[in-house]
Amino acid sequence: MKQLFVILAIFIATYTNSYAQKLAFVDTEYVLNQMPEYQNAQKELDGIVARWRGEIEQRYKEIDNMYKRFQAEQVLLSENDRVRREQEIVDRENQVRSFQREKFGENGALFQERQKYIRPIQDRVYGAVESIVGKKALDFVLDKSSGASILFANPKFDITKDVLRELGIK
């Protein structure tokens, strides 16, 4: 009976070990921040954003000036002129809002620029992760930089340095 129990225990242990999944984690934010091309791309994007925000701010200043002139001249205007000027201000505000959506909205120009500048760099990082997954026969790799999903991470499962090495970054 003991032999059967020992054999059964060994069978169960090997069965569960054979289905144990290997996992690791990587801090992709740290990896990206170590890459000069990512830093350059981020600076480029920051410049584009600053330029667009400056444009929007300038347009809102123009609208504010239009409104102030309208308020100062309102008593001297005919009803038709008053309505026309109010409509011009509203139209100008709508144009600025449309410009904001075009640049910063979902799938807007900023999203497209990010895809152009950042996506190829992220693809290189993910390629390095995939290479390490193959070398280490990992089943899951979690991204530590996404934060809330990892409450504790044992450093022995951290492959961030392996990813940096795979990318040729010291």
Backbone bond lengths (Angstrom), bond angles and torsions (degrees), N, CA, C in turn:
res aa  C-N    CA-C-N  psi(-1)  N-CA   C-N-CA  omega(-1)  CA-C   N-CA-C  phi
1 M - - - 1.451 - - 1.520 111.13 -
2 K 1.371 115.75 -41.76 1.455 118.91 179.21 1.524 110.82 -62.78
3 Q 1.315 116.51 -38.04 1.463 119.54 179.31 1.526 110.42 -62.50
4 L 1.301 116.96 -42.19 1.460 120.87 178.31 1.520 110.73 -62.66
5 F 1.322 116.03 -41.54 1.453 120.85 179.15 1.532 110.58 -64.10
6 V 1.341 117.94 -44.11 1.463 122.73 179.73 1.527 109.65 -63.86
7 I 1.309 116.60 -44.64 1.472 120.54 179.27 1.528 110.24 -62.87
8 L 1.320 115.86 -43.72 1.465 120.36 178.10 1.530 110.67 -62.97
9 A 1.317 118.98 -42.05 1.470 123.01 178.99 1.523 110.19 -63.39
10 I 1.327 117.20 -43.40 1.470 120.74 178.71 1.527 109.98 -64.14
11 F 1.324 116.72 -43.38 1.453 121.26 178.68 1.530 110.81 -60.32
12 I 1.328 117.09 -46.55 1.476 121.25 -179.99 1.523 110.22 -63.66
13 A 1.329 117.79 -42.31 1.464 121.55 -179.14 1.522 110.99 -63.32
14 T 1.333 117.15 -45.07 1.465 119.36 -179.72 1.525 110.89 -70.81
15 Y 1.324 116.72 -34.40 1.454 120.70 178.95 1.529 110.43 -64.43
16 T 1.325 117.22 -47.22 1.470 120.07 -179.15 1.524 110.93 -70.64
17 N 1.330 118.45 -35.18 1.469 120.34 177.95 1.514 111.43 -68.10
18 S 1.321 116.41 -34.13 1.459 118.53 -179.02 1.523 111.30 -69.23
19 Y 1.328 116.67 -21.64 1.457 120.35 178.03 1.531 112.96 -103.59
20 A 1.323 116.43 5.43 1.467 119.53 176.57 1.526 107.71 -66.43
21 Q 1.283 115.02 139.29 1.459 119.65 -177.07 1.513 109.42 -103.07
22 K 1.311 115.39 136.37 1.459 120.71 179.37 1.520 108.46 -93.11
23 L 1.313 113.84 132.24 1.449 116.93 178.55 1.507 110.80 -133.11
24 A 1.312 115.22 159.08 1.461 122.69 178.90 1.518 107.36 -148.25
25 F 1.327 115.02 173.33 1.458 118.23 175.14 1.512 109.00 -137.56
26 V 1.320 114.88 159.60 1.458 122.07 179.06 1.524 108.14 -140.46
27 D 1.301 116.89 145.70 1.456 122.23 176.45 1.528 107.12 -100.14
28 T 1.323 116.58 88.84 1.465 119.95 -175.59 1.529 112.26 -65.70
29 E 1.312 117.20 -30.26 1.469 119.30 177.63 1.531 109.93 -63.08
30 Y 1.326 116.83 -43.79 1.458 121.15 177.51 1.531 110.55 -62.49
31 V 1.321 116.21 -44.86 1.467 120.55 179.70 1.529 109.85 -59.88
32 L 1.324 116.89 -48.73 1.464 120.30 -179.14 1.526 111.54 -60.69
33 N 1.326 116.69 -40.41 1.466 119.87 -179.53 1.526 112.74 -68.82
34 Q 1.321 117.79 -15.53 1.462 121.83 176.39 1.527 111.77 -86.99
35 M 1.321 117.22 -8.24 1.462 121.73 -175.67 1.531 109.63 -96.47
36 P 1.338 117.74 118.08 1.467 120.06 -179.98 1.533 112.85 -58.96
37 E 1.320 117.40 -35.79 1.465 119.18 -179.57 1.529 111.56 -66.52
38 Y 1.326 116.48 -31.74 1.464 119.67 176.20 1.527 110.15 -69.15
39 Q 1.315 116.02 -43.45 1.462 119.96 178.76 1.530 110.84 -61.78
40 N 1.333 117.19 -40.80 1.470 121.06 177.47 1.527 111.27 -65.05
41 A 1.308 116.16 -42.92 1.465 120.26 178.66 1.520 110.75 -63.36
42 Q 1.323 116.11 -40.60 1.467 120.26 179.38 1.525 110.38 -64.53
43 K 1.333 117.14 -40.28 1.474 120.65 177.17 1.529 110.57 -63.21
44 E 1.300 115.90 -41.01 1.474 120.68 178.51 1.531 110.33 -61.85
45 L 1.321 115.81 -46.21 1.468 120.00 178.09 1.528 111.33 -62.95
46 D 1.328 116.57 -41.27 1.465 120.00 178.51 1.528 110.98 -60.57
47 G 1.329 116.49 -38.74 1.467 120.63 177.49 1.519 112.01 -64.85
48 I 1.317 116.19 -41.93 1.468 121.13 178.85 1.527 109.78 -63.07
49 V 1.332 116.26 -45.80 1.468 121.07 -179.86 1.525 110.51 -62.13
50 A 1.327 116.74 -43.72 1.467 120.43 -179.94 1.529 110.53 -61.71
51 R 1.327 116.79 -40.31 1.471 120.87 179.46 1.533 110.60 -64.14
52 W 1.338 116.39 -45.79 1.468 119.61 179.51 1.525 111.35 -64.83
53 R 1.333 116.64 -42.39 1.471 119.10 179.04 1.520 110.98 -63.51
54 G 1.330 116.78 -38.10 1.464 120.61 176.25 1.514 111.72 -61.32
55 E 1.340 115.62 -42.45 1.477 120.49 177.09 1.525 110.99 -60.70
56 I 1.306 116.01 -45.30 1.466 120.67 -178.73 1.524 110.00 -64.40
57 E 1.313 115.58 -44.41 1.463 119.68 179.24 1.530 110.64 -60.71
58 Q 1.328 116.65 -43.22 1.470 120.90 178.57 1.527 110.93 -61.63
59 R 1.311 116.56 -42.61 1.467 119.95 179.38 1.529 111.57 -64.08
60 Y 1.338 116.33 -39.83 1.471 118.91 177.78 1.526 111.34 -66.78
61 K 1.328 117.87 -34.29 1.463 120.66 175.65 1.531 110.67 -63.87
62 E 1.325 116.19 -41.36 1.469 120.47 177.16 1.525 110.75 -61.53
63 I 1.323 115.91 -42.38 1.470 120.19 178.40 1.523 110.12 -63.82
64 D 1.313 116.67 -42.19 1.469 120.83 178.57 1.523 110.45 -61.64
65 N 1.337 117.22 -42.40 1.466 120.77 177.03 1.525 111.44 -64.09
66 M 1.326 116.34 -40.46 1.471 120.19 177.19 1.523 109.79 -60.30
67 Y 1.315 116.24 -43.74 1.458 120.74 -178.27 1.526 111.14 -65.77
68 K 1.327 116.47 -42.46 1.472 120.11 178.71 1.526 111.38 -63.43
69 R 1.343 116.77 -42.22 1.480 120.07 176.68 1.520 110.22 -63.03
70 F 1.329 115.01 -41.87 1.470 119.26 179.51 1.526 110.51 -60.58
71 Q 1.318 116.79 -45.86 1.469 119.95 -179.00 1.524 111.23 -62.79
72 A 1.338 116.30 -39.06 1.453 119.86 -179.45 1.529 111.90 -69.01
73 E 1.341 116.87 -33.80 1.464 121.30 -175.74 1.524 113.14 -98.88
74 Q 1.312 117.24 -4.87 1.470 122.92 -172.52 1.527 112.82 -53.20
75 V 1.300 117.59 -43.02 1.474 120.13 -176.73 1.511 111.82 -68.02
76 L 1.327 118.21 -22.56 1.461 121.70 -178.38 1.526 112.91 -90.59
77 L 1.324 116.79 -9.07 1.471 120.70 -174.98 1.529 111.77 -90.14
78 S 1.334 113.46 149.41 1.462 118.35 173.17 1.520 108.46 -72.86
79 E 1.315 116.73 166.79 1.474 121.23 -179.91 1.528 110.90 -58.49
80 N 1.341 116.96 -43.03 1.469 121.04 179.86 1.530 111.34 -63.90
81 D 1.329 116.43 -43.34 1.463 120.17 179.47 1.527 110.90 -65.82
82 R 1.331 116.80 -38.49 1.461 121.17 179.18 1.539 110.05 -62.55
83 V 1.306 115.39 -46.85 1.467 120.30 -179.92 1.538 110.18 -63.86
84 R 1.334 116.30 -42.70 1.467 121.08 -179.86 1.529 110.82 -61.98
85 R 1.321 118.40 -44.61 1.470 122.79 -178.72 1.532 110.81 -67.64
86 E 1.340 116.32 -40.26 1.464 119.63 176.17 1.527 110.11 -60.48
87 Q 1.318 115.56 -43.18 1.466 120.40 -179.79 1.527 111.00 -64.87
88 E 1.331 117.27 -38.04 1.467 120.80 177.16 1.529 110.68 -60.76
89 I 1.326 116.63 -41.94 1.464 120.91 179.98 1.531 110.08 -65.86
90 V 1.319 116.26 -45.24 1.470 120.78 179.30 1.533 110.05 -62.68
91 D 1.331 116.45 -43.60 1.472 119.82 179.00 1.524 111.11 -61.72
92 R 1.321 116.47 -42.34 1.459 120.69 -179.98 1.524 110.39 -64.08
93 E 1.339 118.03 -41.03 1.468 121.18 176.92 1.524 110.88 -62.54
94 N 1.319 116.33 -41.75 1.468 120.45 178.06 1.519 111.54 -63.00
95 Q 1.337 116.51 -37.48 1.462 120.24 177.83 1.525 111.10 -63.85
96 V 1.332 115.70 -41.89 1.470 119.07 -179.85 1.526 110.22 -66.57
97 R 1.309 117.30 -42.89 1.471 120.15 177.75 1.528 111.11 -61.64
98 S 1.316 115.70 -40.12 1.458 120.11 177.71 1.536 110.38 -63.67
99 F 1.318 116.09 -41.74 1.463 121.21 177.32 1.527 110.19 -61.04
100 Q 1.332 117.16 -42.74 1.468 121.37 178.21 1.527 110.80 -60.41
101 R 1.328 116.20 -46.41 1.474 119.86 179.18 1.526 110.62 -62.91
102 E 1.329 115.80 -40.37 1.464 120.81 -179.35 1.530 110.86 -62.25
103 K 1.320 116.44 -37.63 1.464 120.51 -177.20 1.523 112.83 -87.98
104 F 1.351 117.25 -44.38 1.458 120.77 -170.88 1.522 114.44 -111.84
105 G 1.297 118.73 -3.92 1.463 121.34 -177.99 1.519 112.00 -73.27
106 E 1.322 113.62 174.92 1.460 119.96 177.49 1.525 108.82 -59.10
107 N 1.318 116.46 129.62 1.468 123.62 -175.94 1.522 112.46 60.74
108 G 1.327 117.18 23.84 1.460 122.10 178.51 1.523 111.34 -78.26
109 A 1.306 114.45 -171.35 1.468 120.43 -177.16 1.528 111.92 -62.81
110 L 1.333 117.55 -36.18 1.468 119.63 178.47 1.532 110.66 -63.82
111 F 1.316 116.48 -41.69 1.467 120.59 176.93 1.529 109.56 -60.21
112 Q 1.326 116.46 -43.42 1.468 120.82 -179.59 1.527 110.99 -64.63
113 E 1.332 116.37 -41.72 1.461 120.42 178.73 1.531 110.64 -64.84
114 R 1.319 116.45 -41.21 1.469 119.99 176.78 1.525 110.42 -59.64
115 Q 1.315 115.66 -43.34 1.468 119.84 179.02 1.531 109.67 -60.51
116 K 1.315 116.20 -40.86 1.464 120.82 -177.36 1.526 111.71 -68.85
117 Y 1.323 117.39 -43.62 1.462 120.97 -174.47 1.526 113.81 -88.81
118 I 1.324 117.02 -43.84 1.461 121.30 -169.86 1.525 112.87 -92.78
119 R 1.301 117.31 -36.79 1.471 121.14 -174.81 1.532 113.87 -53.98
120 P 1.346 118.94 -46.59 1.474 118.13 179.57 1.531 112.80 -61.06
121 I 1.329 116.53 -34.36 1.465 120.63 179.32 1.524 109.28 -69.75
122 Q 1.326 116.68 -44.88 1.467 120.31 177.53 1.521 110.75 -61.51
123 D 1.320 117.07 -38.41 1.461 120.65 178.56 1.531 111.00 -62.01
124 R 1.340 117.06 -37.94 1.471 120.11 176.29 1.523 110.62 -63.35
125 V 1.334 116.47 -42.99 1.466 120.21 179.57 1.523 109.76 -63.16
126 Y 1.325 117.01 -46.44 1.466 119.98 -179.88 1.519 111.06 -65.13
127 G 1.323 117.58 -32.49 1.459 120.68 175.22 1.528 111.10 -64.57
128 A 1.329 115.66 -40.58 1.466 119.93 177.38 1.522 110.38 -65.43
129 V 1.328 116.90 -40.15 1.468 120.65 177.50 1.528 109.43 -61.63
130 E 1.313 116.88 -45.99 1.464 120.38 179.89 1.528 111.16 -60.96
131 S 1.322 116.71 -38.50 1.460 120.35 178.31 1.531 110.68 -62.74
132 I 1.318 116.20 -43.37 1.469 120.50 179.56 1.525 110.45 -68.24
133 V 1.330 116.79 -37.60 1.465 120.57 176.63 1.524 109.51 -57.32
134 G 1.323 116.55 -42.90 1.457 120.06 178.35 1.520 112.56 -65.90
135 K 1.329 116.39 -42.38 1.467 120.62 -178.69 1.519 111.90 -67.69
136 K 1.321 117.59 -38.45 1.466 121.49 -175.66 1.527 112.70 -98.28
137 A 1.316 117.17 1.50 1.471 122.62 -179.68 1.530 111.20 51.73
138 L 1.325 115.77 52.29 1.461 121.25 -179.77 1.525 110.39 -87.18
139 D 1.308 115.55 150.25 1.454 120.63 177.72 1.534 111.45 -98.73
140 F 1.326 116.90 -35.83 1.459 121.76 -179.00 1.523 109.63 -136.52
141 V 1.320 116.61 142.14 1.459 121.86 170.87 1.515 106.62 -130.53
142 L 1.325 115.51 122.27 1.461 121.56 179.43 1.524 109.12 -98.33
143 D 1.320 115.71 151.24 1.458 120.66 177.43 1.521 108.82 -98.21
144 K 1.306 115.96 111.84 1.459 121.69 -178.18 1.529 111.90 -67.27
145 S 1.316 117.87 -28.07 1.464 120.58 -176.45 1.520 112.97 -70.79
146 S 1.327 117.59 -16.94 1.463 119.06 177.17 1.511 111.40 -78.37
147 G 1.325 116.28 -2.56 1.449 123.67 165.11 1.505 118.28 72.57
148 A 1.291 118.17 -90.92 1.459 123.33 -164.50 1.524 114.20 -58.14
149 S 1.308 118.63 -20.97 1.456 119.06 -176.16 1.532 113.30 -79.38
150 I 1.324 118.88 -14.71 1.463 121.15 -179.99 1.525 108.21 -117.12
151 L 1.315 116.07 113.45 1.458 120.14 178.84 1.516 111.48 -88.78
152 F 1.303 117.06 -31.74 1.458 121.82 176.68 1.520 107.61 -146.17
153 A 1.317 115.71 141.55 1.456 120.10 177.34 1.518 108.94 -138.89
154 N 1.314 116.14 120.98 1.450 121.73 176.88 1.531 107.31 -72.44
155 P 1.326 117.51 124.84 1.468 120.30 -177.39 1.530 114.61 -57.78
156 K 1.325 117.63 -21.51 1.466 117.95 -179.36 1.537 111.77 -68.04
157 F 1.320 117.12 -16.15 1.463 120.51 178.40 1.532 112.51 -99.18
158 D 1.337 117.16 5.46 1.462 122.19 -178.35 1.530 109.42 -80.81
159 I 1.308 116.99 118.02 1.464 121.06 179.31 1.525 111.72 -105.77
160 T 1.326 117.55 15.47 1.467 121.18 -179.09 1.524 110.91 -56.54
161 K 1.330 117.68 -46.57 1.471 120.88 -179.34 1.524 111.14 -65.31
162 D 1.325 116.58 -34.30 1.469 119.89 176.77 1.530 110.44 -64.19
163 V 1.331 116.32 -40.16 1.468 120.64 178.96 1.520 109.61 -65.01
164 L 1.333 117.62 -44.48 1.467 120.42 177.02 1.531 111.01 -58.86
165 R 1.330 116.40 -45.12 1.454 120.63 178.37 1.528 110.38 -61.06
166 E 1.319 116.79 -42.43 1.472 121.66 -179.85 1.532 111.13 -61.94
167 L 1.325 115.53 -32.61 1.473 121.23 178.66 1.522 112.16 -85.24
168 G 1.329 117.30 -5.33 1.468 121.01 -179.82 1.509 113.22 79.34
169 I 1.332 117.30 24.32 1.467 122.07 -179.54 1.505 108.47 -104.72
170 K 1.330 115.73 132.81 1.470 119.91 -179.46 1.497 109.84 -100.95
